[in-house]
Amino acid sequence: QVQLVESGGGLVQPGGSLRLSCAASGSMFSLYRMGWYRQAPGKVRELVATITGVGIANYADGVKGRFTISRDDAKNTVYLQINSLKPEDTAVYYCKAEHMFRSSLEYWGQGTQVTVSS
């Protein structure tokens, strides 16, 4: 069982930056592909970025160059650095853990709100 707790969301002005964190409980964190997803009001949840246990990152086309995903396995934490924020980045951001060898094992956090507004 893995529990995920996101933090770091908030209200920020356009052009600003945020760093989201997702702390995971449990063991064998390095065996999980970690991901960030977001869901804007009235829209479906969408992939933002993922990172494997060996640090291979993948990004949605719309966030490349502005978002950076990273992980610190010693702290069981994954991060999402968001720069040059736009109003359309406003959403609830969710963290997901997916076991790389047992795809049935996946866990979600409760989400953290990011609001971009002047």
N, C-alpha and C positions, 0 to 999 in steps of 0.2 A: 504494500500500500504506500502510495506517495501522496503527500499533501503539498499543495502549492499555494504560496501566499504572495500576491503581487503588491507592489508599493511604488510610489514615485509619481503617480498621476497628479493632475491639478489643473488649474486655470493658467494659461500662458498666452501672451500676445503673439500675433503672427510674426514669424521670423525668429521666435525664441527657441529654446532647447529644453529638453527634459531627458532624464535618464530613468527608465523604468527598471525595477528589480523584481525578480521572482525567486523566492527562497523555497527550496524543496526539502522536505523531510524524508526520512527513509535512507536506505543504503543503495549502493551501486548506481549512484547518480550518473556516472560516466557511461553507463549502458543505455541511457535515454537520449533520444533525439529531442531537443527542446525547441519549442516554437512560440512565437508571438502571433496572435490573431487579433483582429479588431472587429467590432460590430457597431456601426453607426445607426442612429435611430431610423427605423423603417427599412433597414437593409439587412442582408444576410451576413453572417460572420465570414470574414475573409482572411486568408493567410497574409501575414506581413513578412515574416522571416523565420527560418529554421536554422539550427546548428546541430551537427552530429557530435557524437562523443569524442571525435578526433578533431573537432573544430572546423569542419567544412560548413560554410554558411551559404544559404540560399535566400534570395529576396524576391518579393513580388516586384513586377516591373515598375509600378508606380512609386516605389519608395527607394529604389536604388540610388545611391549617392547621398541620400539624406539620413537613412536609418542604418545603424550598425548593431548587429547582434553579437554578443560575446558571452563566454561562460567562464566561471571560476569553479572548477570541480572541487577544490579544497574547501570552498565555502558552500558548495551545493547551490550555487546561484547562477542564474542567467540574467543578462542585462539587455536592454534595448536603448541605445542612444538615439535620440531623435533630434535632428537639427532642422533649421529653416522651417519651422512648423507652419502649416497652412490651416485655414479654417476647415478644409475638407478632411483634415486628420482627426477632427473631433470624433471620438468614439470611446467605447469601453474596450480596453485592451486586456486580452486574456493570455495567460501562459498555459502551455500544454506540454506534457511529458509523454513521449511515446517510446516504449521499449523497442530497441532496434532489432531484436531477435524474436520478440513475442508481440506481434502487432495488436493482439487483443488487450494488451496492458497499456492503457492510456488514461491520463488524468488531466483534469482542468483546474485552474484556479478560479477564484471568484470574480476576478476582473478589477481593473482600476480605471477610473474615468479620466480621460484627457479631453480638455476643452480648450480650443484655440479661438480666442476672441479678443477684440480690442475694446 
